[in-house]
């Protein structure tokens, strides 16, 4: 076998692999640049930390509100930067209450819970409305249980009344097909 042919094949194969990896890198770079330009066009300069209510209002996910003591605002800000939470503080003008509302979106709910736990606050319990509900089944439950053999077995008279016999149905269809036939049918044979 010719050695030069093998080396030429190897060089072509390696050049194709190098070109493929270069194209992949260029593609991911273009994707990242496009994402950056899209974020700049939407003026989403803030991704983490304290922001305005207008910025959070643009996010379609529902708002999440938690209460923090006024003394813990500085600690919360540091934790929010570390955990990557986008939030803003909300309180009525002129009120000097002990607590401040922290408003964020549901996208940051897990991070909010982690920050509250680190500050020593109890984690808010899920209410009944927040738990996901299962959709109603299409078939009634008791019928599916009987089909799978679970639960009480139905009596023979109950099943006989509900479904006609398959054998009787087949015999009926066979007799109807025989009556409609006029005689032997001619079958064309394929010639090769």
C-alpha positions as a Markdown table, in Angstrom:
| # | Residue | x | y | z |
|---|---|---|---|---|
| 1 | Unk | 0.0 | 0.0 | 0.0 |
| 2 | Unk | 1.2 | 3.5 | -0.8 |
| 3 | Unk | 2.3 | 5.5 | 2.3 |
| 4 | Unk | 1.8 | 8.8 | 0.6 |
| 5 | Unk | -1.9 | 8.1 | 0.0 |
| 6 | Unk | -2.5 | 7.4 | 3.7 |
| 7 | Unk | -0.7 | 10.5 | 4.8 |
| 8 | Unk | -2.7 | 12.6 | 2.3 |
| 9 | Unk | -5.9 | 11.1 | 3.7 |
| 10 | Unk | -4.8 | 11.8 | 7.3 |
| 11 | Unk | -3.9 | 15.4 | 6.4 |
| 12 | Unk | -7.3 | 16.0 | 4.8 |
| 13 | Unk | -9.2 | 14.4 | 7.7 |
| 14 | Unk | -7.3 | 16.6 | 10.3 |
| 15 | Unk | -7.9 | 19.7 | 8.2 |
| 16 | Unk | -11.6 | 19.0 | 8.1 |
| 17 | Unk | -11.7 | 18.5 | 11.9 |
| 18 | Unk | -9.8 | 21.7 | 12.4 |
| 19 | Unk | -12.2 | 23.6 | 10.1 |
| 20 | Unk | -15.2 | 22.0 | 11.9 |
| 21 | Unk | -14.0 | 23.1 | 15.4 |
| 22 | Unk | -13.2 | 26.6 | 14.1 |
| 23 | Unk | -16.7 | 26.9 | 12.7 |
| 24 | Unk | -18.2 | 25.8 | 16.0 |
| 25 | Unk | -16.2 | 28.3 | 17.9 |
| 26 | Unk | -17.2 | 31.1 | 15.5 |
| 27 | Unk | -20.8 | 30.1 | 15.8 |
| 28 | Unk | -20.8 | 30.2 | 19.6 |
| 29 | Unk | -19.0 | 33.5 | 19.6 |
| 30 | Unk | -21.6 | 34.9 | 17.2 |
| 31 | Unk | -24.4 | 33.6 | 19.4 |
| 32 | Unk | -22.9 | 35.3 | 22.5 |
| 33 | Unk | -22.4 | 38.6 | 20.6 |
| 34 | Unk | -26.0 | 38.5 | 19.4 |
| 35 | Unk | -27.2 | 37.9 | 23.0 |
| 36 | Unk | -25.1 | 40.8 | 24.2 |
| 37 | Unk | -26.4 | 43.1 | 21.5 |
| 38 | Unk | -30.0 | 42.1 | 22.2 |
| 39 | Unk | -29.6 | 42.8 | 25.9 |
| 40 | Unk | -28.1 | 46.2 | 25.0 |
| 41 | Unk | -30.9 | 47.1 | 22.6 |
| 42 | Unk | -33.5 | 46.3 | 25.3 |
| 43 | Unk | -31.4 | 48.3 | 27.8 |
| 44 | Unk | -31.1 | 45.4 | 30.2 |
| 45 | Unk | -27.9 | 46.6 | 31.7 |
| 46 | Unk | -28.8 | 45.1 | 35.1 |
| 47 | Unk | -28.8 | 41.4 | 35.4 |
| 48 | Unk | -28.0 | 41.0 | 39.2 |
| 49 | Unk | -28.5 | 43.4 | 42.1 |
| 50 | Unk | -30.7 | 46.3 | 42.9 |
| 51 | Unk | -32.8 | 47.6 | 40.0 |
| 52 | Unk | -35.9 | 49.7 | 39.3 |
| 53 | Unk | -39.5 | 48.6 | 39.3 |
| 54 | Unk | -39.8 | 49.4 | 35.6 |
| 55 | Unk | -37.0 | 46.9 | 34.8 |
| 56 | Unk | -38.8 | 44.1 | 36.8 |
| 57 | Unk | -42.2 | 45.1 | 35.3 |
| 58 | Unk | -40.8 | 44.1 | 31.8 |
| 59 | Unk | -40.3 | 40.6 | 33.0 |
| 60 | Unk | -43.5 | 38.5 | 32.3 |
| 61 | Unk | -43.1 | 36.3 | 35.4 |
| 62 | Unk | -45.2 | 37.2 | 38.5 |
| 63 | Unk | -43.7 | 39.3 | 41.3 |
| 64 | Unk | -42.5 | 37.8 | 44.5 |
| 65 | Unk | -42.5 | 40.0 | 47.7 |
| 66 | Unk | -40.7 | 39.2 | 50.9 |
| 67 | Unk | -40.2 | 41.3 | 54.1 |
| 68 | Unk | -36.8 | 42.1 | 55.5 |
| 69 | Unk | -35.9 | 44.2 | 58.6 |
| 70 | Unk | -34.5 | 47.6 | 57.8 |
| 71 | Unk | -31.2 | 46.7 | 59.7 |
| 72 | Unk | -30.7 | 43.7 | 57.4 |
| 73 | Unk | -30.9 | 45.6 | 54.1 |
| 74 | Unk | -27.1 | 45.9 | 53.7 |
| 75 | Unk | -26.6 | 42.2 | 54.4 |
| 76 | Unk | -29.4 | 41.3 | 52.0 |
| 77 | Unk | -27.8 | 43.4 | 49.3 |
| 78 | Unk | -24.5 | 41.6 | 49.7 |
| 79 | Unk | -26.2 | 38.2 | 49.6 |
| 80 | Unk | -28.3 | 39.3 | 46.6 |
| 81 | Unk | -25.1 | 40.1 | 44.6 |
| 82 | Unk | -23.6 | 36.8 | 45.6 |
| 83 | Unk | -26.7 | 34.7 | 44.8 |
| 84 | Unk | -27.6 | 36.6 | 41.6 |
| 85 | Unk | -30.9 | 38.1 | 42.6 |
| 86 | Unk | -32.5 | 41.0 | 40.7 |
| 87 | Unk | -34.7 | 43.0 | 43.1 |
| 88 | Unk | -35.7 | 46.4 | 44.5 |
| 89 | Unk | -36.8 | 47.7 | 47.9 |
| 90 | Unk | -40.3 | 49.0 | 48.2 |
| 91 | Unk | -42.0 | 50.9 | 51.1 |
| 92 | Unk | -44.5 | 53.7 | 51.4 |
| 93 | Unk | -43.1 | 57.3 | 51.2 |
| 94 | Unk | -42.6 | 58.7 | 54.6 |
| 95 | Unk | -43.1 | 55.5 | 56.5 |
| 96 | Unk | -40.3 | 54.6 | 58.9 |
| 97 | Unk | -41.5 | 51.0 | 59.7 |
| 98 | Unk | -39.3 | 48.2 | 60.9 |
| 99 | Unk | -39.7 | 46.1 | 57.8 |
| 100 | Unk | -39.0 | 46.8 | 54.1 |
| 101 | Unk | -40.6 | 44.9 | 51.2 |
| 102 | Unk | -38.1 | 43.2 | 48.8 |
| 103 | Unk | -39.7 | 42.8 | 45.4 |
| 104 | Unk | -38.4 | 40.3 | 42.8 |
| 105 | Unk | -39.8 | 37.9 | 40.3 |
| 106 | Unk | -40.6 | 34.2 | 40.6 |
| 107 | Unk | -37.5 | 33.4 | 38.6 |
| 108 | Unk | -35.4 | 34.4 | 41.7 |
| 109 | Unk | -37.7 | 32.7 | 44.3 |
| 110 | Unk | -35.1 | 30.0 | 45.1 |
| 111 | Unk | -32.4 | 32.5 | 45.6 |
| 112 | Unk | -34.6 | 34.7 | 47.7 |
| 113 | Unk | -35.4 | 31.8 | 50.0 |
| 114 | Unk | -31.6 | 31.0 | 50.3 |
| 115 | Unk | -30.9 | 34.7 | 51.2 |
| 116 | Unk | -33.7 | 34.8 | 53.8 |
| 117 | Unk | -32.5 | 31.5 | 55.3 |
| 118 | Unk | -28.9 | 32.9 | 55.5 |
| 119 | Unk | -30.3 | 36.0 | 57.3 |
| 120 | Unk | -32.1 | 33.9 | 59.8 |
| 121 | Unk | -35.7 | 34.5 | 58.5 |
| 122 | Unk | -38.1 | 31.6 | 58.3 |
| 123 | Unk | -38.8 | 30.4 | 54.8 |
| 124 | Unk | -42.3 | 31.2 | 53.6 |
| 125 | Unk | -44.5 | 28.2 | 53.4 |
| 126 | Unk | -46.3 | 27.3 | 50.2 |
| 127 | Unk | -49.9 | 28.1 | 50.2 |
| 128 | Unk | -52.6 | 25.8 | 48.7 |
| 129 | Unk | -52.9 | 28.0 | 45.7 |
| 130 | Unk | -49.2 | 27.7 | 44.7 |
| 131 | Unk | -49.2 | 23.9 | 44.6 |
| 132 | Unk | -49.7 | 22.7 | 41.1 |
| 133 | Unk | -52.9 | 20.9 | 40.4 |
| 134 | Unk | -53.3 | 17.8 | 38.3 |
| 135 | Unk | -55.6 | 18.0 | 35.3 |
| 136 | Unk | -58.7 | 16.0 | 35.5 |
| 137 | Unk | -58.3 | 12.5 | 34.0 |
| 138 | Unk | -60.1 | 11.9 | 30.7 |
| 139 | Unk | -61.5 | 8.6 | 31.7 |
| 140 | Unk | -63.2 | 7.9 | 35.0 |
| 141 | Unk | -60.9 | 6.4 | 37.5 |
| 142 | Unk | -62.9 | 3.3 | 38.4 |
| 143 | Unk | -63.1 | 2.1 | 34.8 |
| 144 | Unk | -59.3 | 2.3 | 34.3 |
| 145 | Unk | -58.8 | 0.4 | 37.5 |
| 146 | Unk | -61.0 | -2.4 | 36.3 |
| 147 | Unk | -59.3 | -2.6 | 32.9 |
| 148 | Unk | -55.9 | -3.0 | 34.6 |
| 149 | Unk | -57.2 | -5.7 | 37.0 |
| 150 | Unk | -57.0 | -3.6 | 40.1 |
| 151 | Unk | -59.9 | -3.4 | 42.5 |
| 152 | Unk | -63.1 | -5.4 | 42.5 |
| 153 | Unk | -63.6 | -7.6 | 39.4 |
| 154 | Unk | -66.9 | -7.0 | 37.6 |
| 155 | Unk | -69.4 | -9.9 | 37.3 |
| 156 | Unk | -69.8 | -11.8 | 34.0 |
| 157 | Unk | -73.4 | -10.5 | 33.4 |
| 158 | Unk | -72.2 | -6.9 | 33.7 |
| 159 | Unk | -69.5 | -7.3 | 31.1 |
| 160 | Unk | -71.8 | -9.3 | 28.8 |
| 161 | Unk | -74.3 | -6.5 | 28.8 |
| 162 | Unk | -71.7 | -3.8 | 28.2 |
| 163 | Unk | -69.9 | -5.4 | 25.3 |
| 164 | Unk | -71.1 | -7.6 | 22.5 |
| 165 | Unk | -69.1 | -10.8 | 21.8 |
| 166 | Unk | -66.3 | -10.4 | 19.4 |
| 167 | Unk | -66.9 | -13.8 | 17.9 |
| 168 | Unk | -70.5 | -12.9 | 17.1 |
| 169 | Unk | -69.4 | -9.7 | 15.5 |
| 170 | Unk | -66.9 | -11.6 | 13.3 |
| 171 | Unk | -69.4 | -14.2 | 12.3 |
| 172 | Unk | -71.9 | -11.4 | 11.3 |
| 173 | Unk | -69.3 | -9.6 | 9.2 |
| 174 | Unk | -68.2 | -12.8 | 7.5 |
| 175 | Unk | -71.8 | -13.6 | 6.6 |
| 176 | Unk | -72.4 | -10.1 | 5.2 |
| 177 | Unk | -69.2 | -10.3 | 3.1 |
| 178 | Unk | -70.2 | -13.7 | 1.7 |
| 179 | Unk | -73.7 | -12.4 | 0.7 |
| 180 | Unk | -72.2 | -9.4 | -1.2 |
| 181 | Unk | -69.8 | -11.5 | -3.2 |
| 182 | Unk | -71.1 | -12.6 | -6.6 |
| 183 | Unk | -68.7 | -15.4 | -7.3 |
| 184 | Unk | -65.1 | -16.1 | -7.7 |
| 185 | Unk | -63.0 | -13.1 | -8.5 |
| 186 | Unk | -60.4 | -13.1 | -11.2 |
| 187 | Unk | -56.9 | -12.4 | -10.0 |
| 188 | Unk | -54.3 | -11.0 | -12.3 |
| 189 | Unk | -51.0 | -12.7 | -12.0 |
| 190 | Unk | -47.9 | -10.7 | -12.3 |
| 191 | Unk | -45.7 | -11.5 | -15.2 |
| 192 | Unk | -42.0 | -10.9 | -14.8 |
